Amino acid sequence: MMRPALRNAIALLLVTAGALPARSQTLPDLVTPDVLRVCGDPGNMPFSDRRENGFENRIAAIIGDELKVKVRYYWLTQGPGFVRNTLGTGLCDLIIGSTSGAEGVQNTNPYYRSAYALITRRGEYDGVTRLDDPKLKDKSIGVIAGTPPVSRMGEIGLIGKMRTYAPYQLDPGRKHQTVSAEIVADLAEKKLDAAVLWGPAAGWLAKQSGVGMDVVPLLNEPERPPLSFRIAMGVRLEENDWKRSLNAVLRKRRADIEAVLREFEVPLLAEEGNTLLEPSK
């Protein structure tokens, strides 16, 4: 049985927070075969936004292209209940990014693997590749509360000046689109010495910050707590044919999907071991 701490960490990682089992088992496979109905967050860059500029939007377009159907979104801000109120209600048929092993959804085969990353201002912490590096001791490090790095940082004594940010801030007056964007902005403004964020968000946000930054995937940490995860697509628990169809598309369009991920600075890991994935030829 998955330990509660790990289950909670996975819930915070992507859209599966607050997920409950989908509704009845009577829904047929692929409810709307004439359109790809995607469950998406309208303001969660670099993953997705209403203008369809995120890498998950681009990947959804690849899936739609292969299936020869148009893509249509059902928008809902990610947070507790996202799965229940999207897939579970039948309003959409696919979540583009779902952590493998997450509850409440049936996952396709993983289509990428990534890791949490350390972000610093360029040149300030050259050579730092581990959280237990002495250079990080007594530094102010931004991290999202409840995510796996918090546990690791507590184990190695970094908790004293660690600054945690609430994972779901619903304040309509907040300056930044996401909590991750707020953390990177604080790093750029020297309110933090470093940050530890989920790699697929870290690379793009660092590049967009306007300040030179180093993004180092944390590949040299212990296996527990895990800091690397496989990402799949999520469908309803009973929709096996739909899952198999998606798996076929993911195999066929693998190179196209990888190209999108690299364009968005996503740190891609090899299937096994903590090494970066070599680019496809």
N, C-alpha and C positions, 0 to 999 in steps of 0.2 A: 504494500500500500504506500502511496506517495506521502511523504512526510508533510505536515501542514505548512511548515516554513517554505518548502520548495513549491508546494502548490500555490501558495500566496505569491511567491516571486514570479511564477509563470503567469499568474493572473495579471500582474502589473506590467508584464513585459509588453504585451500587445493588446489586442481587442478582447481577450477572453475574460477580462475582469468582470466578476459578478455573473458569469455565465450560468445558466440553468439549463437542464435538459430541454431539448426541443419539444414542441407539442406533439400530438398524437402520431402514431405510426402509419396513419392513413395517407399522408401526403405522397403523391407519386414522385418518381425520379424526374428531375428537371421539370419543375412546375410549368415554366414558360419556355418551350423549346424555340420560340421565334425571336427571343431577345435574351441577352445575358444580363440578369438583374443582380447587380453587385451591391453589397452592404458596405457603405463607406462613410468615413468621417469627413465632414466638409471643411475642416480646418486643422489638419494634422501633418503639415509638411515636415520632412520630405516624403512622407508616405502617401498622403492624398489630400486633395482639397476640391472645393466645388468647381474650380476652373479646370480640374483634371490635369494638374501639373505635376503631381507626385509620381514616384516610381511605381507605386501600386496601381495608379491610374494607367500608366503606360503598359504595365504587365496585363491589366485587364483588357486593354485594347488589343494586345497580342492574342489573348485567349479568344476574344470576340472575332478577330480576323480569321483565326484558324477554324472556328466553328461556323463562320460565315453568317454571323448575326450581329445586330447592333448592341451596344452596351448602354444600359440604363442604370442609374444609381438610385438607391434609397439612402438618404443621408441621415445620420444620427451621430452625435458626438460620442466618442468612445468613453467608456466609464462603466460603472456597475450596471448590469442589465443589458449591455449592448447585444450580446448574442441572443438573449431571450426576446428582445424587442425587434430583432431583425430576422435572422434565420428562423427563430422559434415561432414567429407570428406568420411566416410565409410571405413577408413583404419583399424579400430578396432571396437569392439562391446561392450566394457565394461570398465568402470573406476571403480577400486576397492574401492577407497575412495572418496566420494562426500558428502559435507555437505547437510543435509536435508534442503530443501527450496532453494537450489541454483538455479540460473537461467540457462537456456540453456540446461538442461538435465532433464530427468524423473528419479526420484529416486526410488529404491526399498524400502522396509521397512528398517528402521535403524537396523544395526547389532551390533553397540556399541555406547555408550555415554561416553564422556570424558570431561575434563576441562583443562583450563590453570593451570600451576603449578609454584610455587616459587621454585627456585633452589638456594641453598646456600652451602658453604663449610661446611662439617660435624662439628657440634658442635658450630658453630659461632652464629647461630640465633635459638637456641632451643626454642620451644614453639611458634614461630611466625607462625600464620595460616591465617593472613589477611594482605592485603597491607597497611592498615592504622595503623598497629602496630607502636608505637613510635620508636621501635628499627630500623626501616627502614628509618626514617627521615634523610635527608641529605646524604643518601648512594648512591653510584653509582650502578644503576640497568640497566642491559642490556635488551632490548626489541626490537622486530621487528617493524619498522615503519608501522603505519596503522592498526595494530592489536588491538582487543578490550581492552587489558590491558592498552594501551597508554591513552585512554580516561579516564579510571578509575584512573590511576596514576595522570593525570592532575587534576581531581576533588579533590584529597586529598593532593595535594601539593608536589608530588614526582617528578615533572617535571624538577626541577632545575638542578639536577645532573643526570637525566635519560639519558642514552646513547642509542640512536636509531640506528638501523642497517637497511640499505636498503633491502627491501624484495627480490629483484631480482638483484643479482650482477653477471654480465656476464663477469667479468674479468677472462680470461683463466689462469692467473697466480696466482689466489688466492690459499691460502694454504689449505683451508678446503672445503669439498665437498658441504656444505650448509651453509647458514647464521646462522642457529640454531647451527650447529657444531662450527662455529667461536665464537659465543657468549659463549658457554660452555667452549671452550678452553681459552677464555679470563678470564672467571671466575676461571678456574683451575690455571691460571697464576697470579691470584690476580690483574688483571687489572680492575676487577669489584668486587663489594661486593656481588651482587646477580643478578639473572636473572629471567625473567618471560617468559616462552615459552609454546606453545601448549603441553599438557601433553604427548601425544603419542610420541613426539620427545624427550621431556625432560628426561623421565626415562631412556631410552636406551642410550642417549648421555651422561648423567651423569655417568652411569655405565661404559661406554667406556672411560671416560676421564682419568682414572688412578689416580684420586684424590677422596677421600671420599667426597660424597655430599649427602645432604638431598633434597629430592624432595617432596614438599607438595602441593597436589592439592588444588586450591583455592575454597573451598566449602562454605565459609562464607561471600562472597561478595554479594552486592545488585544484584537484577535480571537484572538491566540495568546499564551499558552495559552488555549483557550476556557474561559469561566466560566459559560456558559449551555448548556443541553442540552434536547433534546426527549425526552419520556418517552412510551413506548408500552406495549403489553402484549406479552408473549412467549409464543410457542407453539413446538411442535417444528418443525424445519426443513421437514418434508415435508407439514405439515398446512395446505394452501392453502385448502381449503373452510372450515375452522374460522377461519382468519384473516379470510376474507371475511365470514363471519357476524359476527364481532366488530366488524369495521369498520362494518358496517351498524348495529349496536347503538350504537357510539360516536357515529355521526352522529345517530342518532335521539335519544339521551339526553344529548346534549352539554350542554345547559343544566343538567340535573340534576347531572351530574358536575362542572361548573364551580362550582355552588353548594356542593357538598361541599368542594372545594378551597379556596374562599374562606372557608368556615367554619373551616377549619383553618389559616388565615393563610398559605396558600401564595402566594408572590409569582408571579403569572402574567404572562408576557411575551407580546407580540403575536407572530404567526407569523414576521414578518420585522422586523429592526431591534431595537435595544435600547431598547424602550419598554414600559411596563407595559400590559397588556391592559385595555381598557375593559370594565366589567361588562356582561354580556348584559342586554338589556331584555326 
